[in-house]
Amino acid sequence: MINGNKIRYLREDADMTQTEFAQKIGSSHVFVGYVERGIKPPSVALLKRIADVLGVTMDDLMTDTVM
């Protein structure tokens, strides 16, 4: 399961707004909010882009620990 809280933490740690992050991953800020709140999971392709932008692995995004 994707850890939306971790995605939010890493995004904020990188000093990006949801809008800036969404532009970098090719999504909408609304969908980023859904992912961060655990409402909707990202596709595998989007998860890969999220990981790349945040500088982590896809596995990192699926653990409960915050880095």
PDB file with one MODEL, atoms N, CA, C and O in Angstrom:
MODEL        1
ATOM      1  N   MET A   1       0.846  -1.186   0.000  1.00  0.00           N
ATOM      2  CA  MET A   1       0.000   0.000   0.000  1.00  0.00           C
ATOM      3  C   MET A   1       0.890   1.248   0.000  1.00  0.00           C
ATOM      4  O   MET A   1       1.932   1.288   0.655  1.00  0.00           O
ATOM      5  N   ILE A   2       0.464   2.235  -0.731  1.00  0.00           N
ATOM      6  CA  ILE A   2       1.198   3.498  -0.852  1.00  0.00           C
ATOM      7  C   ILE A   2       1.000   4.324   0.413  1.00  0.00           C
ATOM      8  O   ILE A   2      -0.109   4.424   0.936  1.00  0.00           O
ATOM      9  N   ASN A   3       2.080   4.908   0.891  1.00  0.00           N
ATOM     10  CA  ASN A   3       2.022   5.733   2.093  1.00  0.00           C
ATOM     11  C   ASN A   3       1.911   7.211   1.685  1.00  0.00           C
ATOM     12  O   ASN A   3       2.915   7.871   1.416  1.00  0.00           O
ATOM     13  N   GLY A   4       0.672   7.713   1.646  1.00  0.00           N
ATOM     14  CA  GLY A   4       0.427   9.088   1.247  1.00  0.00           C
ATOM     15  C   GLY A   4       1.048  10.102   2.184  1.00  0.00           C
ATOM     16  O   GLY A   4       1.498  11.161   1.745  1.00  0.00           O
ATOM     17  N   ASN A   5       1.079   9.787   3.481  1.00  0.00           N
ATOM     18  CA  ASN A   5       1.698  10.698   4.441  1.00  0.00           C
ATOM     19  C   ASN A   5       3.179  10.870   4.152  1.00  0.00           C
ATOM     20  O   ASN A   5       3.728  11.963   4.293  1.00  0.00           O
ATOM     21  N   LYS A   6       3.818   9.785   3.749  1.00  0.00           N
ATOM     22  CA  LYS A   6       5.245   9.857   3.444  1.00  0.00           C
ATOM     23  C   LYS A   6       5.467  10.706   2.190  1.00  0.00           C
ATOM     24  O   LYS A   6       6.415  11.489   2.129  1.00  0.00           O
ATOM     25  N   ILE A   7       4.603  10.552   1.200  1.00  0.00           N
ATOM     26  CA  ILE A   7       4.715  11.360  -0.017  1.00  0.00           C
ATOM     27  C   ILE A   7       4.569  12.835   0.346  1.00  0.00           C
ATOM     28  O   ILE A   7       5.339  13.672  -0.124  1.00  0.00           O
ATOM     29  N   ARG A   8       3.590  13.150   1.173  1.00  0.00           N
ATOM     30  CA  ARG A   8       3.395  14.544   1.596  1.00  0.00           C
ATOM     31  C   ARG A   8       4.626  15.052   2.352  1.00  0.00           C
ATOM     32  O   ARG A   8       5.102  16.157   2.093  1.00  0.00           O
ATOM     33  N   TYR A   9       5.136  14.253   3.280  1.00  0.00           N
ATOM     34  CA  TYR A   9       6.320  14.651   4.051  1.00  0.00           C
ATOM     35  C   TYR A   9       7.504  14.933   3.124  1.00  0.00           C
ATOM     36  O   TYR A   9       8.173  15.957   3.263  1.00  0.00           O
ATOM     37  N   LEU A  10       7.759  14.030   2.186  1.00  0.00           N
ATOM     38  CA  LEU A  10       8.894  14.197   1.272  1.00  0.00           C
ATOM     39  C   LEU A  10       8.702  15.400   0.346  1.00  0.00           C
ATOM     40  O   LEU A  10       9.653  16.121   0.045  1.00  0.00           O
ATOM     41  N   ARG A  11       7.465  15.605  -0.101  1.00  0.00           N
ATOM     42  CA  ARG A  11       7.169  16.760  -0.958  1.00  0.00           C
ATOM     43  C   ARG A  11       7.412  18.058  -0.200  1.00  0.00           C
ATOM     44  O   ARG A  11       8.050  18.979  -0.711  1.00  0.00           O
ATOM     45  N   GLU A  12       6.900  18.121   1.020  1.00  0.00           N
ATOM     46  CA  GLU A  12       7.086  19.331   1.831  1.00  0.00           C
ATOM     47  C   GLU A  12       8.557  19.522   2.199  1.00  0.00           C
ATOM     48  O   GLU A  12       9.049  20.650   2.235  1.00  0.00           O
ATOM     49  N   ASP A  13       9.260  18.415   2.473  1.00  0.00           N
ATOM     50  CA  ASP A  13      10.678  18.489   2.782  1.00  0.00           C
ATOM     51  C   ASP A  13      11.468  19.032   1.587  1.00  0.00           C
ATOM     52  O   ASP A  13      12.491  19.694   1.760  1.00  0.00           O
ATOM     53  N   ALA A  14      10.983  18.746   0.377  1.00  0.00           N
ATOM     54  CA  ALA A  14      11.613  19.263  -0.843  1.00  0.00           C
ATOM     55  C   ALA A  14      11.141  20.683  -1.155  1.00  0.00           C
ATOM     56  O   ALA A  14      11.505  21.246  -2.187  1.00  0.00           O
ATOM     57  N   ASP A  15      10.331  21.261  -0.263  1.00  0.00           N
ATOM     58  CA  ASP A  15       9.825  22.628  -0.392  1.00  0.00           C
ATOM     59  C   ASP A  15       9.027  22.836  -1.676  1.00  0.00           C
ATOM     60  O   ASP A  15       9.206  23.830  -2.380  1.00  0.00           O
ATOM     61  N   MET A  16       8.137  21.875  -1.971  1.00  0.00           N
ATOM     62  CA  MET A  16       7.266  21.980  -3.141  1.00  0.00           C
ATOM     63  C   MET A  16       5.815  22.052  -2.695  1.00  0.00           C
ATOM     64  O   MET A  16       5.401  21.352  -1.770  1.00  0.00           O
ATOM     65  N   THR A  17       5.050  22.900  -3.359  1.00  0.00           N
ATOM     66  CA  THR A  17       3.606  22.916  -3.149  1.00  0.00           C
ATOM     67  C   THR A  17       3.010  21.730  -3.898  1.00  0.00           C
ATOM     68  O   THR A  17       3.685  21.099  -4.712  1.00  0.00           O
ATOM     69  N   GLN A  18       1.756  21.433  -3.622  1.00  0.00           N
ATOM     70  CA  GLN A  18       1.090  20.367  -4.373  1.00  0.00           C
ATOM     71  C   GLN A  18       1.046  20.714  -5.851  1.00  0.00           C
ATOM     72  O   GLN A  18       1.197  19.829  -6.693  1.00  0.00           O
ATOM     73  N   THR A  19       0.846  21.967  -6.181  1.00  0.00           N
ATOM     74  CA  THR A  19       0.777  22.386  -7.579  1.00  0.00           C
ATOM     75  C   THR A  19       2.119  22.204  -8.272  1.00  0.00           C
ATOM     76  O   THR A  19       2.173  21.676  -9.383  1.00  0.00           O
ATOM     77  N   GLU A  20       3.200  22.631  -7.635  1.00  0.00           N
ATOM     78  CA  GLU A  20       4.540  22.460  -8.221  1.00  0.00           C
ATOM     79  C   GLU A  20       4.867  20.980  -8.408  1.00  0.00           C
ATOM     80  O   GLU A  20       5.391  20.573  -9.446  1.00  0.00           O
ATOM     81  N   PHE A  21       4.553  20.189  -7.395  1.00  0.00           N
ATOM     82  CA  PHE A  21       4.816  18.756  -7.448  1.00  0.00           C
ATOM     83  C   PHE A  21       4.003  18.106  -8.562  1.00  0.00           C
ATOM     84  O   PHE A  21       4.517  17.276  -9.313  1.00  0.00           O
ATOM     85  N   ALA A  22       2.738  18.485  -8.664  1.00  0.00           N
ATOM     86  CA  ALA A  22       1.864  17.927  -9.692  1.00  0.00           C
ATOM     87  C   ALA A  22       2.412  18.215 -11.091  1.00  0.00           C
ATOM     88  O   ALA A  22       2.384  17.346 -11.962  1.00  0.00           O
ATOM     89  N   GLN A  23       2.908  19.427 -11.301  1.00  0.00           N
ATOM     90  CA  GLN A  23       3.480  19.771 -12.600  1.00  0.00           C
ATOM     91  C   GLN A  23       4.686  18.903 -12.912  1.00  0.00           C
ATOM     92  O   GLN A  23       4.864  18.471 -14.050  1.00  0.00           O
ATOM     93  N   LYS A  24       5.514  18.646 -11.913  1.00  0.00           N
ATOM     94  CA  LYS A  24       6.724  17.848 -12.123  1.00  0.00           C
ATOM     95  C   LYS A  24       6.418  16.383 -12.422  1.00  0.00           C
ATOM     96  O   LYS A  24       7.162  15.728 -13.152  1.00  0.00           O
ATOM     97  N   ILE A  25       5.327  15.871 -11.861  1.00  0.00           N
ATOM     98  CA  ILE A  25       4.993  14.462 -12.095  1.00  0.00           C
ATOM     99  C   ILE A  25       3.958  14.279 -13.201  1.00  0.00           C
ATOM    100  O   ILE A  25       3.610  13.149 -13.544  1.00  0.00           O
ATOM    101  N   GLY A  26       3.468  15.378 -13.757  1.00  0.00           N
ATOM    102  CA  GLY A  26       2.503  15.294 -14.849  1.00  0.00           C
ATOM    103  C   GLY A  26       1.112  14.903 -14.393  1.00  0.00           C
ATOM    104  O   GLY A  26       0.442  14.093 -15.034  1.00  0.00           O
ATOM    105  N   SER A  27       0.680  15.483 -13.281  1.00  0.00           N
ATOM    106  CA  SER A  27      -0.637  15.184 -12.736  1.00  0.00           C
ATOM    107  C   SER A  27      -1.292  16.495 -12.311  1.00  0.00           C
ATOM    108  O   SER A  27      -0.775  17.576 -12.595  1.00  0.00           O
ATOM    109  N   SER A  28      -2.426  16.394 -11.636  1.00  0.00           N
ATOM    110  CA  SER A  28      -3.088  17.604 -11.128  1.00  0.00           C
ATOM    111  C   SER A  28      -2.869  17.708  -9.624  1.00  0.00           C
ATOM    112  O   SER A  28      -2.629  16.707  -8.950  1.00  0.00           O
ATOM    113  N   HIS A  29      -2.955  18.939  -9.105  1.00  0.00           N
ATOM    114  CA  HIS A  29      -2.791  19.117  -7.663  1.00  0.00           C
ATOM    115  C   HIS A  29      -3.920  18.437  -6.897  1.00  0.00           C
ATOM    116  O   HIS A  29      -3.728  17.996  -5.763  1.00  0.00           O
ATOM    117  N   VAL A  30      -5.084  18.353  -7.509  1.00  0.00           N
ATOM    118  CA  VAL A  30      -6.213  17.683  -6.872  1.00  0.00           C
ATOM    119  C   VAL A  30      -5.891  16.197  -6.680  1.00  0.00           C
ATOM    120  O   VAL A  30      -6.136  15.636  -5.612  1.00  0.00           O
ATOM    121  N   PHE A  31      -5.341  15.568  -7.719  1.00  0.00           N
ATOM    122  CA  PHE A  31      -5.005  14.152  -7.604  1.00  0.00           C
ATOM    123  C   PHE A  31      -3.882  13.938  -6.603  1.00  0.00           C
ATOM    124  O   PHE A  31      -3.894  12.948  -5.871  1.00  0.00           O
ATOM    125  N   VAL A  32      -2.909  14.847  -6.553  1.00  0.00           N
ATOM    126  CA  VAL A  32      -1.836  14.745  -5.558  1.00  0.00           C
ATOM    127  C   VAL A  32      -2.452  14.751  -4.156  1.00  0.00           C
ATOM    128  O   VAL A  32      -2.045  13.967  -3.298  1.00  0.00           O
ATOM    129  N   GLY A  33      -3.408  15.610  -3.924  1.00  0.00           N
ATOM    130  CA  GLY A  33      -4.091  15.642  -2.630  1.00  0.00           C
ATOM    131  C   GLY A  33      -4.785  14.334  -2.316  1.00  0.00           C
ATOM    132  O   GLY A  33      -4.731  13.859  -1.181  1.00  0.00           O
ATOM    133  N   TYR A  34      -5.441  13.742  -3.313  1.00  0.00           N
ATOM    134  CA  TYR A  34      -6.098  12.449  -3.114  1.00  0.00           C
ATOM    135  C   TYR A  34      -5.081  11.375  -2.731  1.00  0.00           C
ATOM    136  O   TYR A  34      -5.331  10.565  -1.839  1.00  0.00           O
ATOM    137  N   VAL A  35      -3.938  11.376  -3.409  1.00  0.00           N
ATOM    138  CA  VAL A  35      -2.894  10.389  -3.123  1.00  0.00           C
ATOM    139  C   VAL A  35      -2.354  10.598  -1.711  1.00  0.00           C
ATOM    140  O   VAL A  35      -2.209   9.640  -0.952  1.00  0.00           O
ATOM    141  N   GLU A  36      -2.062  11.826  -1.364  1.00  0.00           N
ATOM    142  CA  GLU A  36      -1.501  12.111  -0.040  1.00  0.00           C
ATOM    143  C   GLU A  36      -2.474  11.757   1.080  1.00  0.00           C
ATOM    144  O   GLU A  36      -2.045  11.362   2.165  1.00  0.00           O
ATOM    145  N   ARG A  37      -3.755  11.889   0.838  1.00  0.00           N
ATOM    146  CA  ARG A  37      -4.758  11.549   1.860  1.00  0.00           C
ATOM    147  C   ARG A  37      -5.169  10.081   1.807  1.00  0.00           C
ATOM    148  O   ARG A  37      -5.964   9.630   2.632  1.00  0.00           O
ATOM    149  N   GLY A  38      -4.635   9.333   0.846  1.00  0.00           N
ATOM    150  CA  GLY A  38      -4.954   7.906   0.743  1.00  0.00           C
ATOM    151  C   GLY A  38      -6.302   7.623   0.129  1.00  0.00           C
ATOM    152  O   GLY A  38      -6.830   6.521   0.283  1.00  0.00           O
ATOM    153  N   ILE A  39      -6.878   8.598  -0.569  1.00  0.00           N
ATOM    154  CA  ILE A  39      -8.191   8.413  -1.186  1.00  0.00           C
ATOM    155  C   ILE A  39      -8.078   7.630  -2.490  1.00  0.00           C
ATOM    156  O   ILE A  39      -8.896   6.755  -2.771  1.00  0.00           O
ATOM    157  N   LYS A  40      -7.055   7.953  -3.284  1.00  0.00           N
ATOM    158  CA  LYS A  40      -6.846   7.264  -4.560  1.00  0.00           C
ATOM    159  C   LYS A  40      -5.383   6.865  -4.683  1.00  0.00           C
ATOM    160  O   LYS A  40      -4.492   7.654  -4.370  1.00  0.00           O
ATOM    161  N   PRO A  41      -5.135   5.636  -5.142  1.00  0.00           N
ATOM    162  CA  PRO A  41      -3.740   5.228  -5.347  1.00  0.00           C
ATOM    163  C   PRO A  41      -3.239   5.695  -6.715  1.00  0.00           C
ATOM    164  O   PRO A  41      -4.018   5.769  -7.665  1.00  0.00           O
ATOM    165  N   PRO A  42      -1.957   6.008  -6.821  1.00  0.00           N
ATOM    166  CA  PRO A  42      -1.409   6.363  -8.133  1.00  0.00           C
ATOM    167  C   PRO A  42      -1.169   5.104  -8.957  1.00  0.00           C
ATOM    168  O   PRO A  42      -1.006   4.013  -8.411  1.00  0.00           O
ATOM    169  N   SER A  43      -1.150   5.265 -10.266  1.00  0.00           N
ATOM    170  CA  SER A  43      -0.779   4.145 -11.128  1.00  0.00           C
ATOM    171  C   SER A  43       0.702   3.832 -10.900  1.00  0.00           C
ATOM    172  O   SER A  43       1.426   4.620 -10.289  1.00  0.00           O
ATOM    173  N   VAL A  44       1.137   2.690 -11.391  1.00  0.00           N
ATOM    174  CA  VAL A  44       2.547   2.321 -11.247  1.00  0.00           C
ATOM    175  C   VAL A  44       3.425   3.345 -11.961  1.00  0.00           C
ATOM    176  O   VAL A  44       4.473   3.732 -11.443  1.00  0.00           O
ATOM    177  N   ALA A  45       3.006   3.782 -13.141  1.00  0.00           N
ATOM    178  CA  ALA A  45       3.785   4.768 -13.902  1.00  0.00           C
ATOM    179  C   ALA A  45       3.884   6.086 -13.129  1.00  0.00           C
ATOM    180  O   ALA A  45       4.953   6.696 -13.081  1.00  0.00           O
ATOM    181  N   LEU A  46       2.785   6.524 -12.530  1.00  0.00           N
ATOM    182  CA  LEU A  46       2.811   7.771 -11.760  1.00  0.00           C
ATOM    183  C   LEU A  46       3.634   7.593 -10.484  1.00  0.00           C
ATOM    184  O   LEU A  46       4.357   8.504 -10.082  1.00  0.00           O
ATOM    185  N   LEU A  47       3.529   6.432  -9.851  1.00  0.00           N
ATOM    186  CA  LEU A  47       4.327   6.172  -8.662  1.00  0.00           C
ATOM    187  C   LEU A  47       5.817   6.254  -8.984  1.00  0.00           C
ATOM    188  O   LEU A  47       6.600   6.760  -8.180  1.00  0.00           O
ATOM    189  N   LYS A  48       6.205   5.764 -10.144  1.00  0.00           N
ATOM    190  CA  LYS A  48       7.608   5.841 -10.571  1.00  0.00           C
ATOM    191  C   LYS A  48       8.030   7.301 -10.735  1.00  0.00           C
ATOM    192  O   LYS A  48       9.118   7.680 -10.303  1.00  0.00           O
ATOM    193  N   ARG A  49       7.177   8.126 -11.356  1.00  0.00           N
ATOM    194  CA  ARG A  49       7.502   9.551 -11.520  1.00  0.00           C
ATOM    195  C   ARG A  49       7.582  10.250 -10.167  1.00  0.00           C
ATOM    196  O   ARG A  49       8.448  11.100  -9.960  1.00  0.00           O
ATOM    197  N   ILE A  50       6.685   9.898  -9.244  1.00  0.00           N
ATOM    198  CA  ILE A  50       6.712  10.469  -7.897  1.00  0.00           C
ATOM    199  C   ILE A  50       8.040  10.135  -7.227  1.00  0.00           C
ATOM    200  O   ILE A  50       8.703  11.011  -6.671  1.00  0.00           O
ATOM    201  N   ALA A  51       8.418   8.875  -7.284  1.00  0.00           N
ATOM    202  CA  ALA A  51       9.675   8.440  -6.669  1.00  0.00           C
ATOM    203  C   ALA A  51      10.866   9.162  -7.287  1.00  0.00           C
ATOM    204  O   ALA A  51      11.768   9.603  -6.575  1.00  0.00           O
ATOM    205  N   ASP A  52      10.869   9.281  -8.604  1.00  0.00           N
ATOM    206  CA  ASP A  52      11.982   9.954  -9.284  1.00  0.00           C
ATOM    207  C   ASP A  52      12.096  11.416  -8.860  1.00  0.00           C
ATOM    208  O   ASP A  52      13.193  11.898  -8.580  1.00  0.00           O
ATOM    209  N   VAL A  53      10.977  12.117  -8.812  1.00  0.00           N
ATOM    210  CA  VAL A  53      10.991  13.533  -8.434  1.00  0.00           C
ATOM    211  C   VAL A  53      11.425  13.710  -6.984  1.00  0.00           C
ATOM    212  O   VAL A  53      12.112  14.675  -6.652  1.00  0.00           O
ATOM    213  N   LEU A  54      11.026  12.784  -6.126  1.00  0.00           N
ATOM    214  CA  LEU A  54      11.371  12.884  -4.707  1.00  0.00           C
ATOM    215  C   LEU A  54      12.740  12.297  -4.390  1.00  0.00           C
ATOM    216  O   LEU A  54      13.238  12.447  -3.274  1.00  0.00           O
ATOM    217  N   GLY A  55      13.349  11.627  -5.369  1.00  0.00           N
ATOM    218  CA  GLY A  55      14.686  11.069  -5.165  1.00  0.00           C
ATOM    219  C   GLY A  55      14.722   9.841  -4.277  1.00  0.00           C
ATOM    220  O   GLY A  55      15.688   9.616  -3.547  1.00  0.00           O
ATOM    221  N   VAL A  56      13.656   9.044  -4.343  1.00  0.00           N
ATOM    222  CA  VAL A  56      13.572   7.815  -3.556  1.00  0.00           C
ATOM    223  C   VAL A  56      13.163   6.668  -4.478  1.00  0.00           C
ATOM    224  O   VAL A  56      12.911   6.878  -5.664  1.00  0.00           O
ATOM    225  N   THR A  57      13.099   5.462  -3.931  1.00  0.00           N
ATOM    226  CA  THR A  57      12.637   4.318  -4.714  1.00  0.00           C
ATOM    227  C   THR A  57      11.128   4.150  -4.528  1.00  0.00           C
ATOM    228  O   THR A  57      10.533   4.703  -3.604  1.00  0.00           O
ATOM    229  N   MET A  58      10.538   3.386  -5.414  1.00  0.00           N
ATOM    230  CA  MET A  58       9.117   3.093  -5.265  1.00  0.00           C
ATOM    231  C   MET A  58       8.876   2.317  -3.970  1.00  0.00           C
ATOM    232  O   MET A  58       7.862   2.529  -3.306  1.00  0.00           O
ATOM    233  N   ASP A  59       9.784   1.431  -3.607  1.00  0.00           N
ATOM    234  CA  ASP A  59       9.655   0.684  -2.350  1.00  0.00           C
ATOM    235  C   ASP A  59       9.642   1.626  -1.150  1.00  0.00           C
ATOM    236  O   ASP A  59       8.904   1.398  -0.192  1.00  0.00           O
ATOM    237  N   ASP A  60      10.456   2.687  -1.195  1.00  0.00           N
ATOM    238  CA  ASP A  60      10.484   3.661  -0.098  1.00  0.00           C
ATOM    239  C   ASP A  60       9.113   4.274   0.145  1.00  0.00           C
ATOM    240  O   ASP A  60       8.759   4.589   1.281  1.00  0.00           O
ATOM    241  N   LEU A  61       8.349   4.440  -0.917  1.00  0.00           N
ATOM    242  CA  LEU A  61       7.044   5.088  -0.798  1.00  0.00           C
ATOM    243  C   LEU A  61       5.975   4.143  -0.238  1.00  0.00           C
ATOM    244  O   LEU A  61       4.868   4.573   0.086  1.00  0.00           O
ATOM    245  N   MET A  62       6.309   2.868  -0.129  1.00  0.00           N
ATOM    246  CA  MET A  62       5.337   1.890   0.350  1.00  0.00           C
ATOM    247  C   MET A  62       5.585   1.445   1.791  1.00  0.00           C
ATOM    248  O   MET A  62       4.894   0.560   2.296  1.00  0.00           O
ATOM    249  N   THR A  63       6.563   2.054   2.448  1.00  0.00           N
ATOM    250  CA  THR A  63       6.835   1.695   3.839  1.00  0.00           C
ATOM    251  C   THR A  63       6.219   2.724   4.768  1.00  0.00           C
ATOM    252  O   THR A  63       5.911   3.847   4.368  1.00  0.00           O
ATOM    253  N   ASP A  64       6.047   2.319   6.009  1.00  0.00           N
ATOM    254  CA  ASP A  64       5.440   3.216   6.997  1.00  0.00           C
ATOM    255  C   ASP A  64       6.416   4.185   7.613  1.00  0.00           C
ATOM    256  O   ASP A  64       6.009   5.205   8.170  1.00  0.00           O
ATOM    257  N   THR A  65       7.698   3.887   7.524  1.00  0.00           N
ATOM    258  CA  THR A  65       8.691   4.752   8.164  1.00  0.00           C
ATOM    259  C   THR A  65       8.939   5.989   7.328  1.00  0.00           C
ATOM    260  O   THR A  65       8.978   5.928   6.099  1.00  0.00           O
ATOM    261  N   VAL A  66       9.104   7.102   7.998  1.00  0.00           N
ATOM    262  CA  VAL A  66       9.465   8.347   7.320  1.00  0.00           C
ATOM    263  C   VAL A  66      10.970   8.455   7.401  1.00  0.00           C
ATOM    264  O   VAL A  66      11.567   8.225   8.453  1.00  0.00           O
ATOM    265  N   MET A  67      11.568   8.800   6.306  1.00  0.00           N
ATOM    266  CA  MET A  67      13.014   8.802   6.208  1.00  0.00           C
ATOM    267  C   MET A  67      13.631   9.844   7.045  1.00  0.00           C
ATOM    268  O   MET A  67      14.855   9.972   7.069  1.00  0.00           O
TER     269      MET A  67
ENDMDL
END
